[in-house]
Amino acid sequence: MSNPHSSLKPDAELTVRAAKRTLAKQFAAADLPFADEDALDLLLGVTGLSQSDYVSRGPERLSTAQQDRLLQAATRRLSGEPVDRILGWRDFYGRRFAIDNVLSPRGDTEVLMLAALDAVKNIAAPSLIDLGTGSGALAVTLLCERTDSRVLATDYDANALKTARRNGAAHGVSDRLTLLRSDWMSAIPAQQADAIVSNPPYITTKAMRALDREVLDHDPDSALHGGDDGLDPYRIIVPGAREYLRPNGWLGVEIGYDQGQAVTAMYRESGYEAIRLLTDPAGFDRVICGRKPL
C-alpha cells in the first residue's frame, strides 16, 4: 500500500456521505480490493449508524469526535489491518461477535451451522458439542436458533474461551452454554450428544506461506494451520467423536475446498453412515457430515 495515512481531514462541514466517498477513493487508490465496502463498514462501525441511517442521514455532518475516530480507523486500514479487527467484532448469521484473539468467523461456516440445525430439527432439547469454538459464534448461534438446546463448547486456548463466554453473555445464552478447556475431546466427560460440530484449522503448511498478510498477521496460526497436509485435526475428531455421540448422532465438520475426498474417506473408515458432502454458496466443498450407526 502506497500511503499508510488517510487523507481524511477534520472538516466542520464533512457529511456522512462525503466521508464515505473520501475513504472509498483513498482505499481504491491504495489497491484495497473491497474499497467501497470497507469504507462503508468503517463509517458505520465508527459512527454507530445503520445501513438505513446512512441512506436517510447521509447529508448530516460528522462530529469532530467521529471524524477523529474515523481518521484513526482509516489509517489502520491503510496499514493493512482488516476492518473487523479495527472494529473488534464481526457479524455472523445476523449477530455481532467479539473477536478478541480468535479466528474471525466467516460466512462459509454458516453452511455447517445450518446443516447442524437441520440434523437436530426433529429432536427435542438437543445436546450439541462444538469442538474448537474460538469466538463461540457457531455455538452461540446454534443456541440462539434452537432455544431449547444446550451446547458444550471446547477450546484449548483459555483466551478464546473468555471471548466465547463474552459472546454467550451478549446474546443471552450463558445458562445453556458450557465452556471447557480441552484439546479437542481430551477433557470432555463421557456423555452422549445428538450432534457434534467443528470448524478446525485445515490450512496446509505450504498454503500458510501463501496466505494473504491480512489473514496471516491477524488470525491466530493455531486456528488456521492444520499440519503439513491440513488434515491433522480430522484424524483426531472424526474417529474420536463417535465415543461422544448417541446412536444415530450426527458429526459435521467444515473443510477446505480440496479436502472433501480425504475427509469423506475418514468418515467411511470410522464407520459413519449417511455421509454427505455439502458445498458453500460459491460451489466449493465446505462441510462433511455423517451419522453414527444405530
N, C-alpha and C positions, 0 to 999 in steps of 0.2 A: 504494500500500500504506500502510495507516494507521500501522503500527508497524514500524520497521526493526530493532527489537531483540527478541530472543527472550525469552520469559518462563521459559524453562528455567533452573532454579536448581540449583546444586550441592546434592546431597542424598545422604547416605551410603546411604539406603535405595532410591534410584532404580533400578528394574529396566529391563531391555532393553525389555520390552513397554510399561511405563509411559512411558518416554522417547519411544517412537514415538507413543503416543496423545497425549502433550502437544504434540509437534511438529505432528502432523496437525491437531489442534484449532486451534493458532495459525495454521498455514498457511491453513486454511479461513477463519478469521476475517479474514485478510488478502486473501481472494478469490483465492488461488492456484488455478488450475484443476485441478491434479492433486495436491491437498494430501496425500492418503493415500499415493500412490505416491512423492512427493518425500520425505515423512517417512521412509518405509521405506528408500529408496535412500540417503539421507544417513546414516541409522543404520547400515546395513550397510557403507557405504563407509568411514565413520569408525572403526567398531569392527573391521572385517575379518571380520565374521560372514557366513555364507552364509544363503540363504533358509531352508534346513533348520535351521541353527543358531537362527535367530530363532524357529522353532516349538518346538524342543526345549529351548532355553536362555532362553526368554522371562522366567522368574522370576529369572534371575541378576541381581545388582547390577552396575551400571556402575562402573568405577573413576573416581577423581577426574580422572585424565588424559583418559579417554574422554569424560567429561562436559564438560570444558573444550573439547575439540576439537569436540564436537557443538554446544556453545553458539556457538562461533565460526562453524561451518558454517551453523547455523540463522540467525544474524544476517545472514550474507552472502546467504542465500536470500531473506530478507525484504527485503533491499535491492535485489532484482531480479536477482541473479546466478543463472544456470542451475545445476542440480545437477551436470551433467557438468563445467562449468568450475570449480566448487568442488572437486570430487574430482580433476580433472586427467585424466580418462580417460572413455571411452565404450565400451560393448560393441557389437561389430558381428559378426553371424553367430557368436555364442557365444565371441568372443575379445575381449580387452581391448586398447584402443589409446589411447596417449597423444595428447593433442590440443593440445599447446603451439602457440599462434599459428596454428592451422589451422582449417579448417571441421570442425565436429564431425560425424562420419559419421552418416547417418540410415538407418533400416531400409529406406526406399524403394530405396536403392542396392543392396540385396540382389537386386532384380529384374534389374539389369544384371549382377551377379556370376553369378547362376545361368544367365542367358542365355549369358554368355561360356563358362561351363563346358560347357554343352550344345553350343555351337558347335564346341568342340575335343575333344569326348568321344571321337572316333574317330581322333584324331591323336596319334601317339606323340611324347613330348617336345616339346610345343608351345611356340612362341615367341610371347610377347604383349608389347604395349606399352600402358602406362597413361599417358594424357596429362592433366597437371594432377593429380598424385597426392595432393597435400595430406598428410594423415596417413599415407598409404600403405595405408589399410585395405583398399581394393579390390585393390591389387597383392599385398599380403601374404596376404590371404585366398585369392586365386587360387593362390598358390604353396603354401599350406598344403593346399588341397583337391586340387591336382594336383602331387604331389611329384616328378614328372618334368619339370615345366615350368620355363621361365625367363621373367622379366619385366624389361623396360626401363621404368622409371618416370620421368617428367619433371615438372618444375615450374619456374616462373620464379622462385619465392621460395626463396632459399637456406635460410631458416629452416624452411620446410616440408620441404625435403629432409633437414634434420637430424632432424626429427621422424619422417619416414618411415624413415630409417636406424635410429633408435632402435627403432621398432616392428618393423622387419625382424629386428633382432638379438634382440628379446624373444621372437619367435616362431620363431627358429632357421632363417630362410630367407635370411640375408645372402649366402650363397655363390651363390644363384640370382637375386638382386635387384641390378640395375644402376640406379643413380640418376644422373640427368643434369639439369643446369640448362639449361632450354630454354623458349623461348616457343612452346608447342605443339610443332610438328615442326621448328622452325627449326634446332636444333643436332643433330638426330638423324642419325647417319651412315647412308648408304644400307644398307638391309637389307630382308629380306622376312619379315614377321611373319605368323603364322597368324591372329592376331586383334588388334584394337586396341579398347580401351575408353576412355571418357572420361565423367566427370561434371563438365561445365564449368559456370561461372556462367551462369544463364539468367533471372535476375530483371530485369524491365524497370525503367527509370528511375522511372516512375510508381509501380510496386509497391514499389520500395525505400523510398519515402517513407512507405508504409503498413505496413511491416514491424513486427512486434512488437519492442519495445525489447530484449527478451531475446536476440533474434537480431541485431538491428542493432548493439547495443552490444558483442556478444561474439564474433560470427563476422566474419572479415575481409571488408571490402567487395569485395576482389578475387576472393573465392571465391563471391560472391553476384551481383554486378551484371554482366549480360550485354549492356549497351548499351541504347539507347533502346527497342528492341523485344525485348530479351533474346536476340537471335539472332546477335550478332556472333561468338561463338566457333564456332558451327556453320558459318558462312560460310568459316572457315579450315579447320576439322577435316574436314568431310565431303568436300570435293573434294581436300584435301591428303593425306588418309590413304591414298588409293589408291596413291600412289607407294611406300608402305612395306608394302603388303600383297602376299602371294603371290597368284597366280591362285586364285580361289575363297576368298581370305582374307575374314575377317568383321570388320565395324565395328559396334560398338554404343555408343550414347550415351544418357545419361539426359537427359530433357527436362522442361520444365514441363507442367503438366496441360493447358494450352491451346495447346501448340506442335506437336502431332502432325502436323497438316496441313502446316504450313510446313516442318518439318524433313523430312518424307517427300518433299515436292517437291524439296528439295535433294538427297536421295539419288537421286531419279529423274534430275534434271538432271546429276548427276555420274556416271551410268551404272551404278549399283549394281543388282543383281538380288536376287530372293528377299527383297524388303523387307518387314519385319514391324513392326507396332506392338504393343507389349506393355503391359499395364496392371498397376498395383500392387494389393495386396490390397483397397484401398478402391474399386477400379474406375476409377481415373484413369489417363489415358495417362501412361506413365512412361519407356519405352525405345523407341527406333527402332533397328533393326538391318538389315543387308543385306550382300551379298557382292559382291566384285569379280568381274567375269566371268572365266571360264577363258581 
